[in-house]
Amino acid sequence: MSAMIECINLSKSYGNKKALKNISFEIQSGQPIALVGPNGAGKSTLFGLLSGYMAATSGEARIFGHKVGSPELIGRIGALPQDALFDPNLTLLQQLSYLARLQGYSRIDSLKEAARVLELMQLADVHKEKITALSHGMKKRVAIAQALMGSPHLVLLDEPTAGLDPENARNIRQQVTELSGETTFIVSSHNLSELERMCSQVMHLEQGELKALQAIGSVSDMVTNDASQVLDYLTLRLQQKDSDIHNKIKQLNSVQNVSIKHDDEFIIAYDRQSNIALDQDLLKLLAAESVSYRQIIQGQSLEDQLFMKTNN
Amino acid sequence: MNKSTQQLPLTQTWLIAQQELLASFASRRGLFVTSIFILIWVWLLFYPIRFSAEAMNNPVGNSFILSILNLLGLEPLKDWLLAEFAVYWAVALYLFPAFSLFMAADQMISERKRGGLRFLTLRCSRGQIFFGRFLGHMLIQSGLLIITLVITYLLLIINSSQYWLEGLQIIPLLLLNLILVTSPFVALMSLLSVLMNSVRMASLMAVIILVISGVIINMLAVYFPLLSVFHYWIPGMQVESMAQVSPSIALLSSWIPVLQSVSFLMLGYGLFKRQAI
Protein backbone atom coordinates (compact mmCIF):
# COMPACT_ATOMS: atom_id res chain seq x y z
CA MET A 1 0.00 0.00 0.00
CA SER A 2 1.41 3.40 -0.94
CA ALA A 3 1.83 6.01 1.77
CA MET A 4 -0.87 8.62 2.30
CA ILE A 5 1.78 11.34 2.43
CA GLU A 6 5.23 10.94 0.99
CA CYS A 7 7.78 13.73 1.14
CA ILE A 8 11.14 13.35 -0.52
CA ASN A 9 13.92 15.83 0.26
CA LEU A 10 11.40 18.62 0.69
CA SER A 11 12.92 22.07 1.15
CA LYS A 12 11.49 25.53 1.31
CA SER A 13 13.43 28.76 1.54
CA TYR A 14 12.21 32.30 2.06
CA GLY A 15 15.04 34.34 0.61
CA ASN A 16 18.13 33.20 2.47
CA LYS A 17 16.20 31.61 5.29
CA LYS A 18 15.64 27.89 5.01
CA ALA A 19 12.27 27.08 6.58
CA LEU A 20 12.42 23.37 5.72
CA LYS A 21 15.65 21.51 5.11
CA ASN A 22 15.49 18.39 2.98
CA ILE A 23 12.90 16.58 5.01
CA SER A 24 11.79 13.12 3.93
CA PHE A 25 9.08 11.03 5.52
CA GLU A 26 6.12 8.78 4.85
CA ILE A 27 2.82 8.78 6.69
CA GLN A 28 0.18 6.10 6.39
CA SER A 29 -3.50 6.90 6.78
CA GLY A 30 -5.04 6.12 10.14
CA GLN A 31 -4.93 7.69 13.57
CA PRO A 32 -4.36 11.43 14.07
CA ILE A 33 -0.77 12.63 13.84
CA ALA A 34 0.66 15.45 15.92
CA LEU A 35 3.00 17.97 14.36
CA VAL A 36 5.08 19.70 17.01
CA GLY A 37 7.98 22.05 17.18
CA PRO A 38 8.86 25.51 18.43
CA ASN A 39 7.82 28.69 16.64
CA GLY A 40 9.65 28.95 13.33
CA ALA A 41 10.31 25.21 13.19
CA GLY A 42 8.58 24.95 9.80
CA LYS A 43 5.20 23.49 10.81
CA SER A 44 3.05 26.02 8.95
CA THR A 45 5.41 25.88 5.99
CA LEU A 46 5.01 22.11 5.85
CA PHE A 47 1.22 22.50 6.00
CA GLY A 48 1.42 25.17 3.31
CA LEU A 49 3.41 22.90 1.03
CA LEU A 50 1.11 19.92 1.60
CA SER A 51 -1.94 22.09 0.96
CA GLY A 52 -0.44 23.53 -2.22
CA TYR A 53 -0.49 27.12 -0.95
CA MET A 54 3.11 27.51 -1.98
CA ALA A 55 5.62 25.62 -4.05
CA ALA A 56 8.61 23.79 -2.60
CA THR A 57 12.05 25.18 -3.35
CA SER A 58 13.19 21.63 -4.02
CA GLY A 59 12.02 18.10 -3.41
CA GLU A 60 8.59 16.61 -3.83
CA ALA A 61 5.48 15.96 -1.81
CA ARG A 62 2.87 13.41 -2.82
CA ILE A 63 -0.49 12.79 -1.22
CA PHE A 64 -2.47 9.63 -2.01
CA GLY A 65 0.17 9.00 -4.70
CA HIS A 66 -0.47 12.31 -6.47
CA LYS A 67 1.78 15.30 -6.61
CA VAL A 68 0.55 18.13 -4.38
CA GLY A 69 -1.61 20.49 -6.43
CA SER A 70 -2.84 17.72 -8.76
CA PRO A 71 -6.49 17.89 -9.80
CA GLU A 72 -6.92 14.37 -8.38
CA LEU A 73 -6.52 15.79 -4.87
CA ILE A 74 -9.25 18.39 -5.19
CA GLY A 75 -11.90 17.78 -2.56
CA ARG A 76 -9.87 15.01 -0.83
CA ILE A 77 -7.94 17.28 1.50
CA GLY A 78 -9.31 19.68 4.09
CA ALA A 79 -7.17 22.28 5.80
CA LEU A 80 -7.36 24.88 8.51
CA PRO A 81 -4.90 27.49 7.33
CA GLN A 82 -3.35 29.72 9.95
CA ASP A 83 -4.80 33.25 10.03
CA ALA A 84 -7.04 32.85 6.96
CA LEU A 85 -10.26 34.84 7.10
CA PHE A 86 -13.56 34.58 5.30
CA ASP A 87 -15.16 37.33 3.21
CA PRO A 88 -16.43 39.97 5.63
CA ASN A 89 -19.41 40.80 3.40
CA LEU A 90 -21.12 37.44 3.14
CA THR A 91 -22.86 35.28 5.73
CA LEU A 92 -21.34 32.06 7.03
CA LEU A 93 -24.00 29.99 5.30
CA GLN A 94 -23.42 31.77 1.98
CA GLN A 95 -19.69 31.17 2.15
CA LEU A 96 -19.71 27.60 3.39
CA SER A 97 -22.43 26.51 0.97
CA TYR A 98 -20.41 28.09 -1.86
CA LEU A 99 -17.37 26.05 -0.81
CA ALA A 100 -19.53 22.95 -0.65
CA ARG A 101 -20.81 23.62 -4.16
CA LEU A 102 -17.23 23.84 -5.37
CA GLN A 103 -16.75 20.39 -3.85
CA GLY A 104 -19.53 19.02 -6.00
CA TYR A 105 -22.66 19.40 -3.86
CA SER A 106 -25.93 20.49 -5.42
CA ARG A 107 -27.43 23.78 -4.30
CA ILE A 108 -29.72 22.13 -1.74
CA ASP A 109 -27.13 19.63 -0.51
CA SER A 110 -24.54 22.39 -0.16
CA LEU A 111 -26.80 24.21 2.29
CA LYS A 112 -27.27 20.99 4.24
CA GLU A 113 -23.55 20.31 4.30
CA ALA A 114 -22.81 23.85 5.46
CA ALA A 115 -25.41 23.47 8.21
CA ARG A 116 -23.94 20.08 9.18
CA VAL A 117 -20.40 21.32 9.70
CA LEU A 118 -21.60 24.44 11.50
CA GLU A 119 -23.58 22.16 13.81
CA LEU A 120 -20.44 20.07 14.41
CA MET A 121 -18.68 23.22 15.55
CA GLN A 122 -21.71 24.33 17.60
CA LEU A 123 -22.24 27.34 15.38
CA ALA A 124 -25.67 26.51 13.95
CA ASP A 125 -27.28 29.54 15.60
CA VAL A 126 -24.93 32.04 13.92
CA HIS A 127 -25.20 30.73 10.36
CA LYS A 128 -26.76 33.97 9.16
CA GLU A 129 -24.04 36.13 10.71
CA LYS A 130 -21.14 37.64 8.87
CA ILE A 131 -17.65 36.70 10.00
CA THR A 132 -17.03 40.20 11.36
CA ALA A 133 -19.75 39.69 13.95
CA LEU A 134 -17.96 36.70 15.49
CA SER A 135 -15.33 36.41 18.19
CA HIS A 136 -11.81 35.14 17.45
CA GLY A 137 -12.66 31.69 18.74
CA MET A 138 -15.83 31.49 16.66
CA LYS A 139 -13.94 32.55 13.53
CA LYS A 140 -11.49 29.74 14.19
CA ARG A 141 -14.35 27.27 14.54
CA VAL A 142 -15.88 28.40 11.24
CA ALA A 143 -12.52 27.81 9.57
CA ILE A 144 -12.39 24.33 11.11
CA ALA A 145 -15.94 23.71 9.91
CA GLN A 146 -14.88 24.43 6.31
CA ALA A 147 -11.98 22.00 6.69
CA LEU A 148 -14.40 19.21 7.61
CA MET A 149 -16.74 19.90 4.72
CA GLY A 150 -17.29 16.93 2.43
CA SER A 151 -15.60 14.56 4.88
CA PRO A 152 -12.17 14.70 3.22
CA HIS A 153 -9.72 11.80 3.59
CA LEU A 154 -6.99 13.99 5.01
CA VAL A 155 -7.42 17.09 7.19
CA LEU A 156 -4.54 19.37 8.14
CA LEU A 157 -5.27 21.48 11.20
CA ASP A 158 -2.78 24.23 11.98
CA GLU A 159 -3.19 25.13 15.66
CA PRO A 160 -6.91 24.39 15.77
CA THR A 161 -7.44 25.14 19.44
CA ALA A 162 -5.23 28.23 19.79
CA GLY A 163 -7.44 31.00 21.16
CA LEU A 164 -10.38 28.73 21.93
CA ASP A 165 -12.03 28.46 25.33
CA PRO A 166 -11.63 25.09 27.10
CA GLU A 167 -15.12 23.88 26.22
CA ASN A 168 -14.73 24.54 22.52
CA ALA A 169 -11.19 23.20 22.50
CA ARG A 170 -12.61 20.02 24.03
CA ASN A 171 -15.26 19.88 21.31
CA ILE A 172 -12.60 20.14 18.60
CA ARG A 173 -10.62 17.31 20.21
CA GLN A 174 -13.78 15.26 20.42
CA GLN A 175 -14.62 15.84 16.75
CA VAL A 176 -11.10 14.89 15.71
CA THR A 177 -11.31 11.70 17.74
CA GLU A 178 -14.77 10.81 16.43
CA LEU A 179 -13.99 11.50 12.79
CA SER A 180 -10.57 9.88 12.80
CA GLY A 181 -12.00 6.57 11.58
CA GLU A 182 -12.72 7.91 8.12
CA THR A 183 -10.38 10.90 8.09
CA THR A 184 -6.71 11.13 8.92
CA PHE A 185 -5.91 14.30 10.83
CA ILE A 186 -2.55 16.00 11.10
CA VAL A 187 -2.71 18.51 13.92
CA SER A 188 -0.14 21.09 14.85
CA SER A 189 -0.27 22.65 18.27
CA HIS A 190 1.89 23.90 21.09
CA ASN A 191 -0.42 22.21 23.56
CA LEU A 192 1.32 18.87 23.98
CA SER A 193 -1.09 17.39 26.47
CA GLU A 194 -3.88 18.06 24.01
CA LEU A 195 -1.97 16.37 21.19
CA GLU A 196 -1.21 13.49 23.48
CA ARG A 197 -4.91 12.93 24.02
CA MET A 198 -5.82 13.16 20.34
CA CYS A 199 -2.93 11.65 18.43
CA SER A 200 -1.14 8.34 18.26
CA GLN A 201 1.92 9.52 16.33
CA VAL A 202 4.09 12.56 16.58
CA MET A 203 6.18 14.35 14.04
CA HIS A 204 8.77 16.64 15.56
CA LEU A 205 10.19 19.52 13.55
CA GLU A 206 12.94 21.78 14.76
CA GLN A 207 14.70 24.51 12.78
CA GLY A 208 13.32 23.08 9.57
CA GLU A 209 14.57 19.58 10.23
CA LEU A 210 12.59 16.49 11.00
CA LYS A 211 13.77 15.33 14.41
CA ALA A 212 11.42 12.41 14.88
CA LEU A 213 8.38 10.64 13.50
CA GLN A 214 7.29 8.11 16.07
CA ALA A 215 4.43 6.66 18.07
CA ILE A 216 3.42 8.69 21.10
CA GLY A 217 4.26 7.03 24.42
CA SER A 218 6.82 4.51 23.29
CA VAL A 219 10.31 4.78 22.03
CA SER A 220 13.36 2.63 21.54
CA ASP A 221 15.40 4.09 24.34
CA MET A 222 19.11 4.77 24.66
CA VAL A 223 19.26 3.95 28.37
CA THR A 224 20.12 0.40 27.65
CA ASN A 225 23.28 -0.75 25.95
CA ASP A 226 21.33 -3.19 23.86
CA ALA A 227 20.07 -1.02 20.96
CA SER A 228 17.52 -3.61 19.91
CA GLN A 229 15.80 -3.63 23.30
CA VAL A 230 12.58 -1.61 23.33
CA LEU A 231 11.70 -0.13 26.71
CA ASP A 232 8.29 0.74 28.04
CA TYR A 233 7.47 3.49 30.47
CA LEU A 234 5.41 4.20 33.53
CA THR A 235 4.96 7.75 34.73
CA LEU A 236 4.40 8.08 38.48
CA ARG A 237 3.06 11.28 40.01
CA LEU A 238 3.12 11.54 43.78
CA GLN A 239 0.94 13.56 46.10
CA GLN A 240 4.04 14.97 47.79
CA LYS A 241 7.68 14.85 46.93
CA ASP A 242 9.54 11.88 48.32
CA SER A 243 13.16 11.51 47.30
CA ASP A 244 13.69 8.22 49.16
CA ILE A 245 11.29 6.30 46.96
CA HIS A 246 13.45 6.91 43.91
CA ASN A 247 16.08 4.33 44.85
CA LYS A 248 13.48 1.80 45.95
CA ILE A 249 11.73 1.98 42.58
CA LYS A 250 15.05 1.36 40.89
CA GLN A 251 15.33 -1.94 42.82
CA LEU A 252 12.10 -3.31 41.31
CA ASN A 253 12.37 -6.17 38.86
CA SER A 254 12.88 -5.13 35.19
CA VAL A 255 13.34 -1.42 35.93
CA GLN A 256 16.18 -0.08 33.82
CA ASN A 257 16.11 3.55 34.75
CA VAL A 258 14.15 6.03 36.86
CA SER A 259 14.23 9.67 35.76
CA ILE A 260 13.12 12.46 38.02
CA LYS A 261 11.09 15.01 36.12
CA HIS A 262 10.08 17.06 39.13
CA ASP A 263 10.53 16.13 42.75
CA ASP A 264 7.10 14.52 42.70
CA GLU A 265 7.21 12.91 39.26
CA PHE A 266 9.22 9.91 38.07
CA ILE A 267 9.53 8.32 34.67
CA ILE A 268 10.28 4.64 34.96
CA ALA A 269 11.84 2.87 32.01
CA TYR A 270 11.48 -0.90 32.16
CA ASP A 271 11.63 -4.05 30.13
CA ARG A 272 8.04 -5.12 29.83
CA GLN A 273 8.92 -8.57 28.52
CA SER A 274 10.69 -9.49 31.74
CA ASN A 275 8.01 -8.09 34.03
CA ILE A 276 4.55 -7.46 32.63
CA ALA A 277 3.18 -6.58 36.09
CA LEU A 278 5.53 -3.79 37.09
CA ASP A 279 2.58 -1.46 37.73
CA GLN A 280 1.28 -3.88 40.38
CA ASP A 281 4.73 -4.18 41.95
CA LEU A 282 4.90 -0.40 42.02
CA LEU A 283 1.52 -0.12 43.75
CA LYS A 284 2.63 -2.65 46.37
CA LEU A 285 5.83 -0.70 46.95
CA LEU A 286 3.98 2.58 47.37
CA ALA A 287 1.55 0.95 49.81
CA ALA A 288 4.38 -0.63 51.79
CA GLU A 289 6.23 2.69 52.02
CA SER A 290 3.00 4.61 52.77
CA VAL A 291 3.63 6.94 49.86
CA SER A 292 0.51 8.55 48.39
CA TYR A 293 0.35 8.86 44.64
CA ARG A 294 -1.75 11.00 42.33
CA GLN A 295 -1.39 9.15 39.02
CA ILE A 296 0.30 6.19 37.45
CA ILE A 297 0.31 6.48 33.67
CA GLN A 298 1.30 3.88 31.14
CA GLY A 299 3.95 5.41 28.89
CA GLN A 300 5.51 8.80 29.14
CA SER A 301 4.03 12.14 28.26
CA LEU A 302 4.63 13.61 24.84
CA GLU A 303 6.51 16.46 26.43
CA ASP A 304 8.84 14.02 28.17
CA GLN A 305 9.22 11.98 25.05
CA LEU A 306 10.24 14.95 22.95
CA PHE A 307 12.03 17.37 25.16
CA MET A 308 12.81 16.16 28.62
CA LYS A 309 16.34 16.25 29.93
CA THR A 310 15.95 14.23 33.10
CA ASN A 311 18.03 13.69 36.20
CA ASN A 312 18.75 10.03 36.88
CA MET B 1 -19.86 10.73 2.88
CA ASN B 2 -16.83 11.89 1.02
CA LYS B 3 -17.64 14.25 -1.78
CA SER B 4 -14.73 14.47 -4.14
CA THR B 5 -15.12 17.03 -6.85
CA GLN B 6 -16.30 15.35 -10.00
CA GLN B 7 -17.68 18.42 -11.67
CA LEU B 8 -16.65 19.65 -15.07
CA PRO B 9 -13.96 22.30 -14.76
CA LEU B 10 -16.31 24.78 -16.43
CA THR B 11 -18.95 24.22 -13.76
CA GLN B 12 -16.53 25.33 -11.06
CA THR B 13 -15.32 28.28 -13.14
CA TRP B 14 -18.95 29.30 -13.54
CA LEU B 15 -19.56 28.95 -9.78
CA ILE B 16 -16.58 31.19 -9.06
CA ALA B 17 -17.83 33.76 -11.58
CA GLN B 18 -21.26 33.73 -9.96
CA GLN B 19 -19.77 34.17 -6.51
CA GLU B 20 -17.69 37.07 -7.76
CA LEU B 21 -20.87 38.69 -8.95
CA LEU B 22 -22.46 38.23 -5.53
CA ALA B 23 -19.37 39.28 -3.59
CA SER B 24 -18.77 42.38 -5.72
CA PHE B 25 -22.20 43.77 -5.04
CA ALA B 26 -22.13 42.68 -1.40
CA SER B 27 -18.94 44.59 -0.63
CA ARG B 28 -18.91 48.22 0.44
CA ARG B 29 -16.39 49.04 -2.26
CA GLY B 30 -18.45 47.28 -4.93
CA LEU B 31 -21.60 49.10 -3.86
CA PHE B 32 -19.77 52.43 -3.82
CA VAL B 33 -18.31 52.05 -7.31
CA THR B 34 -21.62 50.76 -8.69
CA SER B 35 -23.52 53.68 -7.13
CA ILE B 36 -21.10 56.18 -8.64
CA PHE B 37 -21.39 54.39 -11.95
CA ILE B 38 -25.19 54.52 -11.90
CA LEU B 39 -25.27 58.18 -10.86
CA ILE B 40 -22.91 59.18 -13.64
CA TRP B 41 -24.84 57.21 -16.23
CA VAL B 42 -28.21 58.57 -15.15
CA TRP B 43 -26.79 62.07 -15.48
CA LEU B 44 -25.17 61.27 -18.84
CA LEU B 45 -28.29 59.69 -20.25
CA PHE B 46 -30.71 62.35 -19.17
CA TYR B 47 -28.58 65.40 -19.94
CA PRO B 48 -25.62 65.16 -22.38
CA ILE B 49 -26.91 62.17 -24.32
CA ARG B 50 -30.51 63.41 -24.48
CA PHE B 51 -29.51 66.95 -25.49
CA SER B 52 -26.94 65.76 -28.00
CA ALA B 53 -29.48 63.38 -29.51
CA GLU B 54 -32.05 66.17 -29.74
CA ALA B 55 -29.45 68.43 -31.37
CA MET B 56 -28.61 65.75 -33.91
CA ASN B 57 -32.27 65.17 -34.67
CA ASN B 58 -32.96 68.94 -34.98
CA PRO B 59 -29.75 70.67 -36.09
CA VAL B 60 -31.51 74.02 -36.33
CA GLY B 61 -30.86 76.02 -33.17
CA ASN B 62 -28.45 73.42 -31.76
CA SER B 63 -25.30 74.46 -33.54
CA PHE B 64 -23.42 74.82 -30.23
CA ILE B 65 -23.87 71.20 -29.26
CA LEU B 66 -23.05 70.05 -32.79
CA SER B 67 -19.88 72.11 -32.83
CA ILE B 68 -18.80 70.40 -29.59
CA LEU B 69 -19.35 67.01 -31.23
CA ASN B 70 -17.26 68.16 -34.18
CA LEU B 71 -14.59 69.40 -31.85
CA LEU B 72 -14.46 65.98 -30.17
CA GLY B 73 -14.02 64.37 -33.57
CA LEU B 74 -17.44 62.77 -33.36
CA GLU B 75 -18.85 64.39 -36.45
CA PRO B 76 -19.59 61.05 -38.15
CA LEU B 77 -22.13 60.36 -35.39
CA LYS B 78 -24.47 62.81 -37.07
CA ASP B 79 -24.94 60.25 -39.85
CA TRP B 80 -26.43 57.77 -37.41
CA LEU B 81 -30.14 57.24 -37.74
CA LEU B 82 -30.46 56.65 -34.00
CA ALA B 83 -29.05 59.76 -32.40
CA GLU B 84 -29.43 58.46 -28.80
CA PHE B 85 -27.40 55.39 -29.54
CA ALA B 86 -24.87 57.41 -31.53
CA VAL B 87 -24.05 59.54 -28.49
CA TYR B 88 -24.27 56.55 -26.16
CA TRP B 89 -21.72 54.75 -28.36
CA ALA B 90 -19.25 57.63 -28.18
CA VAL B 91 -19.58 57.94 -24.40
CA ALA B 92 -19.67 54.23 -23.55
CA LEU B 93 -16.55 53.47 -25.56
CA TYR B 94 -14.55 55.59 -23.12
CA LEU B 95 -16.48 55.30 -19.88
CA PHE B 96 -16.96 51.56 -19.63
CA PRO B 97 -13.27 50.69 -19.96
CA ALA B 98 -12.37 53.44 -17.51
CA PHE B 99 -14.89 52.20 -14.94
CA SER B 100 -13.88 48.60 -15.39
CA LEU B 101 -10.37 49.50 -14.22
CA PHE B 102 -11.75 50.42 -10.81
CA MET B 103 -14.54 47.88 -10.58
CA ALA B 104 -12.29 44.95 -11.49
CA ALA B 105 -9.27 46.09 -9.49
CA ASP B 106 -9.90 43.76 -6.57
CA GLN B 107 -10.27 40.43 -8.28
CA MET B 108 -8.00 38.72 -5.79
CA ILE B 109 -5.92 41.19 -3.82
CA SER B 110 -8.05 41.53 -0.68
CA GLU B 111 -8.83 37.86 -0.61
CA ARG B 112 -5.21 36.88 -1.02
CA LYS B 113 -4.21 39.26 1.77
CA ARG B 114 -6.72 37.84 4.23
CA GLY B 115 -5.86 34.26 3.22
CA GLY B 116 -9.31 33.51 1.80
CA LEU B 117 -7.90 32.03 -1.41
CA ARG B 118 -6.64 29.15 0.72
CA PHE B 119 -10.20 28.02 1.26
CA LEU B 120 -10.66 27.76 -2.49
CA THR B 121 -7.47 26.12 -3.72
CA LEU B 122 -8.27 22.78 -2.07
CA ARG B 123 -11.58 22.73 -3.91
CA CYS B 124 -10.73 23.94 -7.38
CA SER B 125 -7.72 24.69 -9.51
CA ARG B 126 -5.95 28.03 -9.63
CA GLY B 127 -6.92 28.29 -13.29
CA GLN B 128 -10.58 28.02 -12.37
CA ILE B 129 -10.17 30.71 -9.73
CA PHE B 130 -8.27 33.07 -12.02
CA PHE B 131 -10.47 32.71 -15.09
CA GLY B 132 -13.63 32.48 -12.99
CA ARG B 133 -12.85 35.86 -11.44
CA PHE B 134 -12.24 37.37 -14.89
CA LEU B 135 -15.49 35.89 -16.16
CA GLY B 136 -17.34 37.21 -13.11
CA HIS B 137 -16.12 40.75 -13.74
CA MET B 138 -16.97 40.49 -17.42
CA LEU B 139 -20.48 39.46 -16.36
CA ILE B 140 -20.68 42.53 -14.12
CA GLN B 141 -19.60 44.77 -16.98
CA SER B 142 -22.01 43.05 -19.35
CA GLY B 143 -24.86 43.47 -16.87
CA LEU B 144 -24.15 47.17 -16.50
CA LEU B 145 -23.88 47.54 -20.28
CA ILE B 146 -27.24 45.88 -20.75
CA ILE B 147 -28.84 48.18 -18.16
CA THR B 148 -27.49 51.33 -19.82
CA LEU B 149 -28.42 50.07 -23.28
CA VAL B 150 -31.98 49.40 -22.13
CA ILE B 151 -32.26 52.90 -20.65
CA THR B 152 -30.89 54.42 -23.85
CA TYR B 153 -33.42 52.41 -25.79
CA LEU B 154 -36.19 53.79 -23.60
CA LEU B 155 -34.91 57.30 -24.35
CA LEU B 156 -35.02 56.47 -28.04
CA ILE B 157 -38.62 55.24 -27.74
CA ILE B 158 -39.60 58.43 -25.91
CA ASN B 159 -37.95 60.71 -28.48
CA SER B 160 -38.29 58.77 -31.74
CA SER B 161 -40.64 55.85 -31.28
CA GLN B 162 -40.73 55.16 -35.03
CA TYR B 163 -37.19 53.70 -34.73
CA TRP B 164 -38.11 51.03 -32.16
CA LEU B 165 -37.13 48.15 -34.46
CA GLU B 166 -33.85 49.70 -35.59
CA GLY B 167 -33.05 50.34 -31.93
CA LEU B 168 -33.62 46.70 -31.06
CA GLN B 169 -31.42 45.61 -33.93
CA ILE B 170 -28.46 47.75 -33.01
CA ILE B 171 -28.40 46.78 -29.30
CA PRO B 172 -26.68 43.37 -29.75
CA LEU B 173 -24.05 44.93 -32.00
CA LEU B 174 -23.30 47.68 -29.52
CA LEU B 175 -23.22 45.21 -26.65
CA LEU B 176 -20.78 42.89 -28.40
CA ASN B 177 -18.50 45.78 -29.36
CA LEU B 178 -18.47 47.25 -25.88
CA ILE B 179 -17.88 43.89 -24.19
CA LEU B 180 -14.91 43.34 -26.48
CA VAL B 181 -13.56 46.83 -25.84
CA THR B 182 -13.87 46.42 -22.06
CA SER B 183 -12.37 42.92 -21.89
CA PRO B 184 -8.64 43.86 -22.10
CA PHE B 185 -9.12 46.39 -19.30
CA VAL B 186 -10.64 43.71 -17.06
CA ALA B 187 -7.92 41.28 -18.14
CA LEU B 188 -5.25 43.87 -17.32
CA MET B 189 -6.76 44.14 -13.83
CA SER B 190 -6.69 40.34 -13.55
CA LEU B 191 -2.97 40.50 -14.20
CA LEU B 192 -2.42 43.40 -11.82
CA SER B 193 -4.50 41.62 -9.15
CA VAL B 194 -1.81 38.96 -9.15
CA LEU B 195 1.11 41.37 -9.25
CA MET B 196 0.08 44.08 -6.81
CA ASN B 197 -0.49 43.92 -3.08
CA SER B 198 -3.09 46.64 -2.74
CA VAL B 199 -6.18 47.57 -4.70
CA ARG B 200 -5.12 51.22 -4.79
CA MET B 201 -1.72 50.32 -6.21
CA ALA B 202 -3.33 48.07 -8.84
CA SER B 203 -5.60 50.91 -10.01
CA LEU B 204 -2.72 53.37 -9.99
CA MET B 205 -0.51 50.99 -11.93
CA ALA B 206 -3.26 50.51 -14.52
CA VAL B 207 -3.52 54.26 -15.05
CA ILE B 208 0.26 54.51 -15.32
CA ILE B 209 0.34 51.70 -17.88
CA LEU B 210 -2.42 53.27 -19.95
CA VAL B 211 -1.18 56.85 -19.86
CA ILE B 212 2.56 56.68 -19.55
CA SER B 213 3.31 53.62 -21.67
CA GLY B 214 1.69 55.32 -24.69
CA VAL B 215 3.88 58.38 -24.21
CA ILE B 216 7.02 56.26 -23.78
CA ILE B 217 6.26 54.15 -26.85
CA ASN B 218 5.64 57.31 -28.89
CA MET B 219 8.95 58.77 -27.79
CA LEU B 220 10.87 55.58 -28.50
CA ALA B 221 9.13 55.08 -31.83
CA VAL B 222 10.68 58.34 -33.03
CA TYR B 223 14.09 56.67 -32.86
CA PHE B 224 13.03 53.05 -33.33
CA PRO B 225 9.92 53.02 -35.55
CA LEU B 226 9.49 49.28 -35.12
CA LEU B 227 8.67 49.81 -31.46
CA SER B 228 5.38 51.45 -32.42
CA VAL B 229 4.05 47.89 -32.68
CA PHE B 230 3.87 47.94 -28.84
CA HIS B 231 0.91 50.29 -29.13
CA TYR B 232 -1.10 47.17 -29.81
CA TRP B 233 -0.51 46.07 -26.21
CA ILE B 234 -2.11 49.18 -24.77
CA PRO B 235 -5.77 48.48 -24.00
CA GLY B 236 -8.11 50.87 -25.78
CA MET B 237 -5.62 51.91 -28.45
CA GLN B 238 -8.35 51.39 -31.08
CA VAL B 239 -11.17 53.19 -29.23
CA GLU B 240 -10.62 56.59 -30.83
CA SER B 241 -11.05 55.21 -34.33
CA MET B 242 -14.00 53.04 -33.22
CA ALA B 243 -15.88 56.10 -31.95
CA GLN B 244 -15.95 57.53 -35.44
CA VAL B 245 -17.43 54.51 -37.21
CA SER B 246 -20.54 52.42 -36.90
CA PRO B 247 -20.55 49.40 -34.56
CA SER B 248 -20.56 46.94 -37.47
CA ILE B 249 -17.39 48.51 -38.92
CA ALA B 250 -15.88 48.82 -35.44
CA LEU B 251 -16.13 45.02 -35.07
CA LEU B 252 -13.40 44.71 -37.67
CA SER B 253 -10.88 45.84 -35.06
CA SER B 254 -12.10 43.35 -32.46
CA TRP B 255 -8.99 41.21 -32.91
CA ILE B 256 -7.01 43.87 -31.02
CA PRO B 257 -8.90 43.61 -27.69
CA VAL B 258 -9.15 39.84 -28.07
CA LEU B 259 -5.40 39.52 -28.52
CA GLN B 260 -4.73 41.92 -25.65
CA SER B 261 -7.12 40.07 -23.32
CA VAL B 262 -5.63 36.68 -24.14
CA SER B 263 -2.11 38.01 -23.57
CA PHE B 264 -2.89 39.61 -20.21
CA LEU B 265 -4.81 36.57 -19.04
CA MET B 266 -2.11 34.12 -20.01
CA LEU B 267 0.56 36.18 -18.31
CA GLY B 268 -1.59 36.65 -15.20
CA TYR B 269 -2.45 32.97 -14.97
CA GLY B 270 1.18 31.96 -15.45
CA LEU B 271 2.14 34.12 -12.49
CA PHE B 272 -0.81 33.15 -10.31
CA LYS B 273 -0.12 29.45 -10.82
CA ARG B 274 3.25 29.85 -9.09
CA GLN B 275 2.28 32.46 -6.54
CA ALA B 276 2.35 31.69 -2.82
CA ILE B 277 -1.08 32.43 -1.35
Interface residues (C-beta under 8 A of the other chain):
Chain A: G48 S51 G52 Y53 M54 A55 P71 L73 I74 G75 R76 I77 G78 A79 P81 D83 A84 L85 F86 D87 N89 L90 Q94 Y98 L99 A100 R101 L102 Q103 G104 Y105 E113 A143 Q146 G150 S151 P152 H153 E182
Chain B: M1 N2 K3 S4 T5 Q6 Q7 Q12 L15 I16 Q19 L22 A23 A26 S27 R28 E111 R114 G115 G116 R118 F119 L120 T121 L122 R123 C124 S125 R274 A276 I277
